[in-house]
């Protein structure tokens, strides 16, 4: 089912993100995670895609499996940085043949040894334009409450986000963030710029200080000092409890503020996400 239609008919959506395991021996963890989280009736689940295209086949396989085996509503991530039109068409055809309606259209991070002369799509908005012209999908795009690391300013960031919506993006899923004021400020800036599509909050339950530091380094989000202090020197169990409690409070405040959806970056683990959802609903 098209995510844009679900968003039209529901106050708040719940969704989960998974990544295709690299090693076969880790697949059972994802199967188990899907089994457990399925019970929470997600409106959709999304499957990530390697920017360099290395996980392409696995992403497609898992997207189909999630639909056929688990009867969930999948959204496939598709990065364009190293995709050409032929690859996009092949993937789109496979998704259509399997009645999959949703794509998260992304640029992807630029790999270190990347040769830009091979690019057919430079930015995500070009992929969206291409998909809209040639295929019929409900298209989501990425948004950055604290700005994308390469953006020269927050103003430019919103300007480029608007280009993705004007090109046909129907909803936005945000990068992870830990400070809700940044999210609410982002919504305000987006609205001022004329962006009127639903904005879904990306939530990452913190499992340890090292894990969260690694992620924010990659995506440019900030961790509030108070949160760093509370995690410092804590063992695995304590960190899990602090991180889960933090995410519960963060989600409660977002729900009170009228957030249109909560999208959980599960990292293929179910414990924290399950606990958060059970506490919220
Ligand atoms: P774009 O919107 O194209 O933006 C990229 C950069 O270019 C930004 O700095 C933007 O400000 C700038 N820009 C955009 N348009 C223009 C323009 N016209 N002129 C000049 N500058 C411009 N990565 C993966 O590899 N696989 C995934 O599965 C994946 N899933 C993600 C899911 C979510 C919800 C989010 C938030 C991110 C995800 N990412 C994923 C990360 C994403 O690919 C990176 O953040 C990437 O660097 C930017 O992708 P984008 O689609 O936002 O790019």
py3Dmol code that shows the C-alpha trace and the ligand (Angstrom):
import py3Dmol

protein = """\
ATOM      1  CA  UNK A   1       0.000   0.000   0.000  1.00  0.00           C
ATOM      2  CA  UNK A   2       1.155   3.532  -0.801  1.00  0.00           C
ATOM      3  CA  UNK A   3       2.625   5.231   2.257  1.00  0.00           C
ATOM      4  CA  UNK A   4       1.272   8.593   1.106  1.00  0.00           C
ATOM      5  CA  UNK A   5      -2.272   7.159   1.313  1.00  0.00           C
ATOM      6  CA  UNK A   6      -1.664   5.697   4.770  1.00  0.00           C
ATOM      7  CA  UNK A   7      -0.396   9.085   5.944  1.00  0.00           C
ATOM      8  CA  UNK A   8      -3.550  10.705   4.588  1.00  0.00           C
ATOM      9  CA  UNK A   9      -5.756   8.408   6.608  1.00  0.00           C
ATOM     10  CA  UNK A  10      -3.827   8.114   9.893  1.00  0.00           C
ATOM     11  CA  UNK A  11      -2.814  10.571  12.579  1.00  0.00           C
ATOM     12  CA  UNK A  12       0.538   8.907  13.273  1.00  0.00           C
ATOM     13  CA  UNK A  13       2.326   6.063  11.531  1.00  0.00           C
ATOM     14  CA  UNK A  14       4.755   3.559  13.045  1.00  0.00           C
ATOM     15  CA  UNK A  15       7.523   2.081  10.924  1.00  0.00           C
ATOM     16  CA  UNK A  16      10.772   0.159  11.247  1.00  0.00           C
ATOM     17  CA  UNK A  17      14.015   0.259   9.336  1.00  0.00           C
ATOM     18  CA  UNK A  18      16.124  -2.844   8.705  1.00  0.00           C
ATOM     19  CA  UNK A  19      19.351  -3.415   6.818  1.00  0.00           C
ATOM     20  CA  UNK A  20      20.135  -6.534   4.773  1.00  0.00           C
ATOM     21  CA  UNK A  21      22.632  -8.610   6.785  1.00  0.00           C
ATOM     22  CA  UNK A  22      25.988  -9.023   5.047  1.00  0.00           C
ATOM     23  CA  UNK A  23      26.607 -12.484   6.485  1.00  0.00           C
ATOM     24  CA  UNK A  24      24.193 -15.375   6.117  1.00  0.00           C
ATOM     25  CA  UNK A  25      24.672 -16.285   9.787  1.00  0.00           C
ATOM     26  CA  UNK A  26      23.156 -12.923  10.818  1.00  0.00           C
ATOM     27  CA  UNK A  27      19.994 -13.464   8.816  1.00  0.00           C
ATOM     28  CA  UNK A  28      18.251 -15.353  11.604  1.00  0.00           C
ATOM     29  CA  UNK A  29      18.563 -12.232  13.823  1.00  0.00           C
ATOM     30  CA  UNK A  30      16.662 -10.202  11.259  1.00  0.00           C
ATOM     31  CA  UNK A  31      14.033 -12.929  10.794  1.00  0.00           C
ATOM     32  CA  UNK A  32      13.505 -12.947  14.546  1.00  0.00           C
ATOM     33  CA  UNK A  33      13.377  -9.146  14.735  1.00  0.00           C
ATOM     34  CA  UNK A  34      10.770  -8.979  11.975  1.00  0.00           C
ATOM     35  CA  UNK A  35       8.704 -11.731  13.661  1.00  0.00           C
ATOM     36  CA  UNK A  36       8.678  -9.837  16.958  1.00  0.00           C
ATOM     37  CA  UNK A  37       8.118  -6.326  15.596  1.00  0.00           C
ATOM     38  CA  UNK A  38       5.439  -7.501  13.148  1.00  0.00           C
ATOM     39  CA  UNK A  39       3.147  -7.946  16.155  1.00  0.00           C
ATOM     40  CA  UNK A  40       3.154  -4.154  16.555  1.00  0.00           C
ATOM     41  CA  UNK A  41       1.428  -3.750  13.177  1.00  0.00           C
ATOM     42  CA  UNK A  42       3.819  -1.323  11.488  1.00  0.00           C
ATOM     43  CA  UNK A  43       2.329   0.816   8.721  1.00  0.00           C
ATOM     44  CA  UNK A  44       5.435   0.079   6.680  1.00  0.00           C
ATOM     45  CA  UNK A  45       8.968  -1.236   7.073  1.00  0.00           C
ATOM     46  CA  UNK A  46      11.980  -0.022   5.139  1.00  0.00           C
ATOM     47  CA  UNK A  47      15.090  -1.788   3.892  1.00  0.00           C
ATOM     48  CA  UNK A  48      18.346   0.086   3.394  1.00  0.00           C
ATOM     49  CA  UNK A  49      20.500   0.108   0.263  1.00  0.00           C
ATOM     50  CA  UNK A  50      24.304   0.370   0.089  1.00  0.00           C
ATOM     51  CA  UNK A  51      25.299   3.703  -1.504  1.00  0.00           C
ATOM     52  CA  UNK A  52      27.794   1.928  -3.731  1.00  0.00           C
ATOM     53  CA  UNK A  53      25.109  -0.539  -4.809  1.00  0.00           C
ATOM     54  CA  UNK A  54      26.957  -3.433  -3.135  1.00  0.00           C
ATOM     55  CA  UNK A  55      23.883  -4.634  -1.249  1.00  0.00           C
ATOM     56  CA  UNK A  56      21.515  -4.077  -4.180  1.00  0.00           C
ATOM     57  CA  UNK A  57      20.456  -7.702  -4.645  1.00  0.00           C
ATOM     58  CA  UNK A  58      20.144  -8.313  -0.920  1.00  0.00           C
ATOM     59  CA  UNK A  59      18.019  -5.178  -0.513  1.00  0.00           C
ATOM     60  CA  UNK A  60      15.681  -6.346  -3.255  1.00  0.00           C
ATOM     61  CA  UNK A  61      15.554  -9.903  -1.859  1.00  0.00           C
ATOM     62  CA  UNK A  62      14.664  -8.686   1.635  1.00  0.00           C
ATOM     63  CA  UNK A  63      12.113  -6.221   0.286  1.00  0.00           C
ATOM     64  CA  UNK A  64      10.343  -9.062  -1.543  1.00  0.00           C
ATOM     65  CA  UNK A  65      10.676 -11.450   1.402  1.00  0.00           C
ATOM     66  CA  UNK A  66       9.137  -8.919   3.759  1.00  0.00           C
ATOM     67  CA  UNK A  67       6.167  -8.577   1.457  1.00  0.00           C
ATOM     68  CA  UNK A  68       5.724 -12.237   0.506  1.00  0.00           C
ATOM     69  CA  UNK A  69       6.645 -14.022   3.728  1.00  0.00           C
ATOM     70  CA  UNK A  70       5.648 -11.529   6.387  1.00  0.00           C
ATOM     71  CA  UNK A  71       2.862  -9.703   4.520  1.00  0.00           C
ATOM     72  CA  UNK A  72       4.216  -6.348   5.661  1.00  0.00           C
ATOM     73  CA  UNK A  73       4.184  -3.179   3.588  1.00  0.00           C
ATOM     74  CA  UNK A  74       7.768  -2.599   2.418  1.00  0.00           C
ATOM     75  CA  UNK A  75       9.558   0.536   1.273  1.00  0.00           C
ATOM     76  CA  UNK A  76      12.835  -0.034  -0.511  1.00  0.00           C
ATOM     77  CA  UNK A  77      15.618   2.526  -0.099  1.00  0.00           C
ATOM     78  CA  UNK A  78      17.260   3.365  -3.415  1.00  0.00           C
ATOM     79  CA  UNK A  79      20.426   5.441  -3.635  1.00  0.00           C
ATOM     80  CA  UNK A  80      21.278   7.013  -6.967  1.00  0.00           C
ATOM     81  CA  UNK A  81      24.926   7.989  -6.557  1.00  0.00           C
ATOM     82  CA  UNK A  82      26.169   4.875  -8.318  1.00  0.00           C
ATOM     83  CA  UNK A  83      22.961   3.824 -10.064  1.00  0.00           C
ATOM     84  CA  UNK A  84      22.263   4.486 -13.700  1.00  0.00           C
ATOM     85  CA  UNK A  85      18.867   4.713 -15.369  1.00  0.00           C
ATOM     86  CA  UNK A  86      19.029   1.092 -16.469  1.00  0.00           C
ATOM     87  CA  UNK A  87      19.574  -0.106 -12.870  1.00  0.00           C
ATOM     88  CA  UNK A  88      16.756   2.107 -11.625  1.00  0.00           C
ATOM     89  CA  UNK A  89      14.410   0.753 -14.306  1.00  0.00           C
ATOM     90  CA  UNK A  90      15.311  -2.863 -13.528  1.00  0.00           C
ATOM     91  CA  UNK A  91      14.667  -2.336  -9.826  1.00  0.00           C
ATOM     92  CA  UNK A  92      11.454  -0.386 -10.433  1.00  0.00           C
ATOM     93  CA  UNK A  93      10.172  -3.153 -12.731  1.00  0.00           C
ATOM     94  CA  UNK A  94      10.897  -5.839 -10.118  1.00  0.00           C
ATOM     95  CA  UNK A  95       9.128  -3.819  -7.423  1.00  0.00           C
ATOM     96  CA  UNK A  96       6.119  -3.190  -9.636  1.00  0.00           C
ATOM     97  CA  UNK A  97       5.885  -6.869 -10.643  1.00  0.00           C
ATOM     98  CA  UNK A  98       5.762  -7.687  -6.936  1.00  0.00           C
ATOM     99  CA  UNK A  99       3.183  -5.006  -6.151  1.00  0.00           C
ATOM    100  CA  UNK A 100       5.539  -2.947  -4.018  1.00  0.00           C
ATOM    101  CA  UNK A 101       4.458   0.676  -3.999  1.00  0.00           C
ATOM    102  CA  UNK A 102       7.066   2.577  -2.037  1.00  0.00           C
ATOM    103  CA  UNK A 103      10.594   3.847  -2.592  1.00  0.00           C
ATOM    104  CA  UNK A 104      12.760   6.056  -0.380  1.00  0.00           C
ATOM    105  CA  UNK A 105      14.699   7.998  -3.023  1.00  0.00           C
ATOM    106  CA  UNK A 106      18.191   8.946  -1.866  1.00  0.00           C
ATOM    107  CA  UNK A 107      21.491  10.143  -3.202  1.00  0.00           C
ATOM    108  CA  UNK A 108      23.675   8.084  -0.839  1.00  0.00           C
ATOM    109  CA  UNK A 109      26.961   9.117   0.753  1.00  0.00           C
ATOM    110  CA  UNK A 110      29.747   9.660  -1.739  1.00  0.00           C
ATOM    111  CA  UNK A 111      32.243   6.767  -1.540  1.00  0.00           C
ATOM    112  CA  UNK A 112      35.901   7.815  -0.996  1.00  0.00           C
ATOM    113  CA  UNK A 113      37.254   6.534  -4.320  1.00  0.00           C
ATOM    114  CA  UNK A 114      34.229   7.708  -6.285  1.00  0.00           C
ATOM    115  CA  UNK A 115      34.563   8.890  -9.892  1.00  0.00           C
ATOM    116  CA  UNK A 116      31.888  11.609 -10.438  1.00  0.00           C
ATOM    117  CA  UNK A 117      32.158  11.426 -14.240  1.00  0.00           C
ATOM    118  CA  UNK A 118      30.261   8.110 -14.127  1.00  0.00           C
ATOM    119  CA  UNK A 119      27.226   9.704 -12.433  1.00  0.00           C
ATOM    120  CA  UNK A 120      23.856   9.740 -14.165  1.00  0.00           C
ATOM    121  CA  UNK A 121      22.164  11.215 -11.068  1.00  0.00           C
ATOM    122  CA  UNK A 122      23.994  13.783  -8.981  1.00  0.00           C
ATOM    123  CA  UNK A 123      21.289  14.527  -6.418  1.00  0.00           C
ATOM    124  CA  UNK A 124      18.273  12.721  -5.031  1.00  0.00           C
ATOM    125  CA  UNK A 125      15.837  15.188  -6.661  1.00  0.00           C
ATOM    126  CA  UNK A 126      17.021  13.990 -10.087  1.00  0.00           C
ATOM    127  CA  UNK A 127      16.244  10.376  -9.151  1.00  0.00           C
ATOM    128  CA  UNK A 128      12.796  11.483  -7.942  1.00  0.00           C
ATOM    129  CA  UNK A 129      12.153  13.331 -11.218  1.00  0.00           C
ATOM    130  CA  UNK A 130      13.174  10.233 -13.152  1.00  0.00           C
ATOM    131  CA  UNK A 131      11.004   7.899 -11.073  1.00  0.00           C
ATOM    132  CA  UNK A 132       8.003  10.238 -11.329  1.00  0.00           C
ATOM    133  CA  UNK A 133       8.372  10.550 -15.101  1.00  0.00           C
ATOM    134  CA  UNK A 134       8.667   6.834 -15.746  1.00  0.00           C
ATOM    135  CA  UNK A 135       7.081   4.927 -12.869  1.00  0.00           C
ATOM    136  CA  UNK A 136       4.277   5.150 -10.348  1.00  0.00           C
ATOM    137  CA  UNK A 137       5.556   4.886  -6.777  1.00  0.00           C
ATOM    138  CA  UNK A 138       4.825   6.615  -3.507  1.00  0.00           C
ATOM    139  CA  UNK A 139       8.157   8.342  -2.976  1.00  0.00           C
ATOM    140  CA  UNK A 140       9.731   9.298   0.343  1.00  0.00           C
ATOM    141  CA  UNK A 141      12.791  11.504   0.777  1.00  0.00           C
ATOM    142  CA  UNK A 142      15.392  12.109   3.491  1.00  0.00           C
ATOM    143  CA  UNK A 143      15.303  15.242   5.657  1.00  0.00           C
ATOM    144  CA  UNK A 144      17.886  16.575   8.096  1.00  0.00           C
ATOM    145  CA  UNK A 145      16.673  18.416  11.220  1.00  0.00           C
ATOM    146  CA  UNK A 146      20.245  19.591  11.872  1.00  0.00           C
ATOM    147  CA  UNK A 147      21.121  20.050   8.197  1.00  0.00           C
ATOM    148  CA  UNK A 148      22.944  17.601   5.912  1.00  0.00           C
ATOM    149  CA  UNK A 149      26.696  17.567   6.684  1.00  0.00           C
ATOM    150  CA  UNK A 150      27.539  18.837   3.167  1.00  0.00           C
ATOM    151  CA  UNK A 151      24.971  21.658   3.168  1.00  0.00           C
ATOM    152  CA  UNK A 152      26.409  25.169   3.279  1.00  0.00           C
ATOM    153  CA  UNK A 153      23.558  26.399   5.539  1.00  0.00           C
ATOM    154  CA  UNK A 154      20.225  25.364   7.053  1.00  0.00           C
ATOM    155  CA  UNK A 155      18.484  27.702   4.568  1.00  0.00           C
ATOM    156  CA  UNK A 156      20.120  25.956   1.585  1.00  0.00           C
ATOM    157  CA  UNK A 157      19.309  22.592   3.128  1.00  0.00           C
ATOM    158  CA  UNK A 158      15.595  23.418   3.201  1.00  0.00           C
ATOM    159  CA  UNK A 159      15.794  24.867  -0.311  1.00  0.00           C
ATOM    160  CA  UNK A 160      17.213  21.561  -1.585  1.00  0.00           C
ATOM    161  CA  UNK A 161      14.634  19.591   0.412  1.00  0.00           C
ATOM    162  CA  UNK A 162      11.904  21.633  -1.290  1.00  0.00           C
ATOM    163  CA  UNK A 163      13.375  20.638  -4.666  1.00  0.00           C
ATOM    164  CA  UNK A 164      12.857  16.981  -3.721  1.00  0.00           C
ATOM    165  CA  UNK A 165       9.229  17.643  -2.794  1.00  0.00           C
ATOM    166  CA  UNK A 166       8.622  19.704  -5.941  1.00  0.00           C
ATOM    167  CA  UNK A 167      10.094  16.821  -7.937  1.00  0.00           C
ATOM    168  CA  UNK A 168       7.488  14.439  -6.463  1.00  0.00           C
ATOM    169  CA  UNK A 169       8.565  13.472  -2.940  1.00  0.00           C
ATOM    170  CA  UNK A 170       5.384  12.726  -0.974  1.00  0.00           C
ATOM    171  CA  UNK A 171       6.709  12.416   2.568  1.00  0.00           C
ATOM    172  CA  UNK A 172       9.921  13.044   4.477  1.00  0.00           C
ATOM    173  CA  UNK A 173      11.718  10.725   6.894  1.00  0.00           C
ATOM    174  CA  UNK A 174      14.287  12.468   9.034  1.00  0.00           C
ATOM    175  CA  UNK A 175      17.796  11.600   9.960  1.00  0.00           C
ATOM    176  CA  UNK A 176      18.123  10.498  13.590  1.00  0.00           C
ATOM    177  CA  UNK A 177      18.146  13.274  16.176  1.00  0.00           C
ATOM    178  CA  UNK A 178      18.102  13.412  19.969  1.00  0.00           C
ATOM    179  CA  UNK A 179      16.969  16.963  20.561  1.00  0.00           C
ATOM    180  CA  UNK A 180      13.288  17.487  19.781  1.00  0.00           C
ATOM    181  CA  UNK A 181      13.660  21.259  19.568  1.00  0.00           C
ATOM    182  CA  UNK A 182      15.781  20.664  16.440  1.00  0.00           C
ATOM    183  CA  UNK A 183      12.951  18.588  14.946  1.00  0.00           C
ATOM    184  CA  UNK A 184      10.210  21.100  15.727  1.00  0.00           C
ATOM    185  CA  UNK A 185      12.397  23.912  14.380  1.00  0.00           C
ATOM    186  CA  UNK A 186      12.947  21.871  11.206  1.00  0.00           C
ATOM    187  CA  UNK A 187       9.170  21.452  10.762  1.00  0.00           C
ATOM    188  CA  UNK A 188       8.685  25.181  11.164  1.00  0.00           C
ATOM    189  CA  UNK A 189      11.416  26.007   8.641  1.00  0.00           C
ATOM    190  CA  UNK A 190      10.034  23.456   6.197  1.00  0.00           C
ATOM    191  CA  UNK A 191       6.495  24.844   6.495  1.00  0.00           C
ATOM    192  CA  UNK A 192       7.765  28.387   5.988  1.00  0.00           C
ATOM    193  CA  UNK A 193       9.473  27.224   2.810  1.00  0.00           C
ATOM    194  CA  UNK A 194       6.150  25.833   1.526  1.00  0.00           C
ATOM    195  CA  UNK A 195       6.860  22.163   2.225  1.00  0.00           C
ATOM    196  CA  UNK A 196       3.474  20.684   3.052  1.00  0.00           C
ATOM    197  CA  UNK A 197       4.068  16.915   3.025  1.00  0.00           C
ATOM    198  CA  UNK A 198       4.070  14.771   6.210  1.00  0.00           C
ATOM    199  CA  UNK A 199       7.356  14.660   8.097  1.00  0.00           C
ATOM    200  CA  UNK A 200       8.152  11.390   9.896  1.00  0.00           C
ATOM    201  CA  UNK A 201      10.666  11.460  12.766  1.00  0.00           C
ATOM    202  CA  UNK A 202      13.632   9.061  12.589  1.00  0.00           C
ATOM    203  CA  UNK A 203      14.276   7.607  16.044  1.00  0.00           C
ATOM    204  CA  UNK A 204      17.343   5.638  17.013  1.00  0.00           C
ATOM    205  CA  UNK A 205      17.268   3.888  20.387  1.00  0.00           C
ATOM    206  CA  UNK A 206      20.682   4.343  21.986  1.00  0.00           C
ATOM    207  CA  UNK A 207      22.354   1.080  22.980  1.00  0.00           C
ATOM    208  CA  UNK A 208      25.717   2.483  24.104  1.00  0.00           C
ATOM    209  CA  UNK A 209      27.657   5.739  24.066  1.00  0.00           C
ATOM    210  CA  UNK A 210      30.179   4.366  21.554  1.00  0.00           C
ATOM    211  CA  UNK A 211      27.455   3.184  19.203  1.00  0.00           C
ATOM    212  CA  UNK A 212      25.681   6.535  19.229  1.00  0.00           C
ATOM    213  CA  UNK A 213      28.948   8.469  18.807  1.00  0.00           C
ATOM    214  CA  UNK A 214      29.760   6.385  15.728  1.00  0.00           C
ATOM    215  CA  UNK A 215      26.381   7.150  14.175  1.00  0.00           C
ATOM    216  CA  UNK A 216      26.322  10.874  14.862  1.00  0.00           C
ATOM    217  CA  UNK A 217      29.835  11.173  13.456  1.00  0.00           C
ATOM    218  CA  UNK A 218      28.544   9.754  10.179  1.00  0.00           C
ATOM    219  CA  UNK A 219      25.373  11.817   9.938  1.00  0.00           C
ATOM    220  CA  UNK A 220      26.248  15.109  11.643  1.00  0.00           C
ATOM    221  CA  UNK A 221      23.542  14.943  14.341  1.00  0.00           C
ATOM    222  CA  UNK A 222      24.380  16.191  17.824  1.00  0.00           C
ATOM    223  CA  UNK A 223      23.946  14.438  21.182  1.00  0.00           C
ATOM    224  CA  UNK A 224      22.795  16.706  24.038  1.00  0.00           C
ATOM    225  CA  UNK A 225      25.528  17.068  26.692  1.00  0.00           C
ATOM    226  CA  UNK A 226      23.164  15.860  29.401  1.00  0.00           C
ATOM    227  CA  UNK A 227      22.640  12.619  27.489  1.00  0.00           C
ATOM    228  CA  UNK A 228      26.389  12.102  26.956  1.00  0.00           C
ATOM    229  CA  UNK A 229      26.996  12.710  30.656  1.00  0.00           C
ATOM    230  CA  UNK A 230      24.325  10.243  31.684  1.00  0.00           C
ATOM    231  CA  UNK A 231      25.819   7.534  29.425  1.00  0.00           C
ATOM    232  CA  UNK A 232      29.451   8.121  30.336  1.00  0.00           C
ATOM    233  CA  UNK A 233      31.028   5.254  32.261  1.00  0.00           C
ATOM    234  CA  UNK A 234      27.873   3.128  32.106  1.00  0.00           C
ATOM    235  CA  UNK A 235      27.931  -0.555  31.244  1.00  0.00           C
ATOM    236  CA  UNK A 236      25.902  -2.217  28.482  1.00  0.00           C
ATOM    237  CA  UNK A 237      22.818  -2.863  30.618  1.00  0.00           C
ATOM    238  CA  UNK A 238      22.737   0.612  32.154  1.00  0.00           C
ATOM    239  CA  UNK A 239      23.273   2.278  28.759  1.00  0.00           C
ATOM    240  CA  UNK A 240      20.425   0.249  27.270  1.00  0.00           C
ATOM    241  CA  UNK A 241      18.082   1.397  30.053  1.00  0.00           C
ATOM    242  CA  UNK A 242      19.139   5.062  29.766  1.00  0.00           C
ATOM    243  CA  UNK A 243      18.867   4.980  25.953  1.00  0.00           C
ATOM    244  CA  UNK A 244      15.454   3.304  25.969  1.00  0.00           C
ATOM    245  CA  UNK A 245      14.038   5.645  28.619  1.00  0.00           C
ATOM    246  CA  UNK A 246      15.396   8.601  26.660  1.00  0.00           C
ATOM    247  CA  UNK A 247      13.749   7.417  23.435  1.00  0.00           C
ATOM    248  CA  UNK A 248      10.421   6.855  25.231  1.00  0.00           C
ATOM    249  CA  UNK A 249      10.444  10.441  26.551  1.00  0.00           C
ATOM    250  CA  UNK A 250      11.551  11.754  23.175  1.00  0.00           C
ATOM    251  CA  UNK A 251       8.690   9.932  21.402  1.00  0.00           C
ATOM    252  CA  UNK A 252       6.118  11.008  24.015  1.00  0.00           C
ATOM    253  CA  UNK A 253       7.053  14.632  23.427  1.00  0.00           C
ATOM    254  CA  UNK A 254       6.955  14.189  19.647  1.00  0.00           C
ATOM    255  CA  UNK A 255       3.505  12.577  19.855  1.00  0.00           C
ATOM    256  CA  UNK A 256       2.271  15.441  22.037  1.00  0.00           C
ATOM    257  CA  UNK A 257       3.665  17.821  19.408  1.00  0.00           C
ATOM    258  CA  UNK A 258       1.607  16.103  16.691  1.00  0.00           C
ATOM    259  CA  UNK A 259       4.364  14.193  14.872  1.00  0.00           C
ATOM    260  CA  UNK A 260       3.030  12.443  11.726  1.00  0.00           C
ATOM    261  CA  UNK A 261       5.074   9.289  12.172  1.00  0.00           C
ATOM    262  CA  UNK A 262       7.753   7.530  14.198  1.00  0.00           C
ATOM    263  CA  UNK A 263      10.315   5.615  12.143  1.00  0.00           C
ATOM    264  CA  UNK A 264      12.603   3.414  14.233  1.00  0.00           C
ATOM    265  CA  UNK A 265      16.170   2.707  13.157  1.00  0.00           C
ATOM    266  CA  UNK A 266      16.130  -0.793  14.635  1.00  0.00           C
ATOM    267  CA  UNK A 267      19.660  -1.850  13.607  1.00  0.00           C
ATOM    268  CA  UNK A 268      17.996  -5.261  13.144  1.00  0.00           C
ATOM    269  CA  UNK A 269      17.453  -5.601  16.910  1.00  0.00           C
ATOM    270  CA  UNK A 270      14.011  -5.721  18.446  1.00  0.00           C
ATOM    271  CA  UNK A 271      14.422  -5.274  22.228  1.00  0.00           C
ATOM    272  CA  UNK A 272      14.609  -1.489  22.542  1.00  0.00           C
ATOM    273  CA  UNK A 273      12.100  -0.713  19.775  1.00  0.00           C
ATOM    274  CA  UNK A 274       9.604  -3.208  21.233  1.00  0.00           C
ATOM    275  CA  UNK A 275       9.987  -1.738  24.710  1.00  0.00           C
ATOM    276  CA  UNK A 276       9.552   1.828  23.438  1.00  0.00           C
ATOM    277  CA  UNK A 277       6.412   0.990  21.449  1.00  0.00           C
ATOM    278  CA  UNK A 278       4.874  -0.994  24.305  1.00  0.00           C
ATOM    279  CA  UNK A 279       5.419   1.943  26.594  1.00  0.00           C
ATOM    280  CA  UNK A 280       3.947   4.463  24.128  1.00  0.00           C
ATOM    281  CA  UNK A 281       0.791   2.688  22.954  1.00  0.00           C
TER     282      UNK A 281
END
"""
ligand_1 = """\
53
LIG
P 20.368 14.921 -1.556
O 19.031 15.367 -1.165
O 20.692 14.803 -3.006
O 21.416 15.901 -0.862
C 22.805 15.602 -0.844
C 23.601 16.881 -0.571
O 23.555 17.718 -1.717
C 23.041 17.727 0.583
O 24.115 18.370 1.230
C 22.143 18.734 -0.123
O 21.990 19.900 0.633
C 22.934 18.962 -1.423
N 22.084 19.297 -2.561
C 20.884 18.752 -2.873
N 20.412 19.296 -4.013
C 21.350 20.188 -4.428
C 21.440 21.069 -5.546
N 20.479 21.153 -6.447
N 22.545 21.856 -5.655
C 23.544 21.800 -4.742
N 23.498 20.988 -3.653
C 22.408 20.190 -3.502
N 22.271 6.082 2.678
C 22.517 4.912 2.074
O 23.578 4.737 1.482
N 21.583 3.913 2.062
C 20.386 4.034 2.667
O 19.583 3.107 2.634
C 20.096 5.256 3.355
N 18.927 5.452 3.974
C 18.653 6.665 4.572
C 17.405 6.853 5.167
C 17.097 8.065 5.779
C 15.744 8.257 6.414
C 18.069 9.117 5.805
C 17.755 10.422 6.476
C 19.307 8.922 5.208
C 19.614 7.700 4.571
N 20.838 7.472 3.954
C 21.094 6.279 3.332
C 21.896 8.516 4.001
C 21.877 9.418 2.739
O 22.070 8.658 1.584
C 22.997 10.451 2.920
O 22.692 11.343 3.947
C 23.395 11.197 1.633
O 24.644 11.867 1.872
C 22.400 12.248 1.180
O 21.312 11.681 0.602
P 20.040 12.575 0.179
O 19.098 11.681 -0.507
O 19.576 13.373 1.322
O 20.755 13.534 -0.905
"""
view = py3Dmol.view(width=600, height=400)
view.addModel(protein, "pdb")
view.setStyle({"model": 0}, {"cartoon": {"style": "trace"}})
view.addModel(ligand_1, "xyz")
view.setStyle({"model": 1}, {"stick": {}})
view.zoomTo()
view.show()
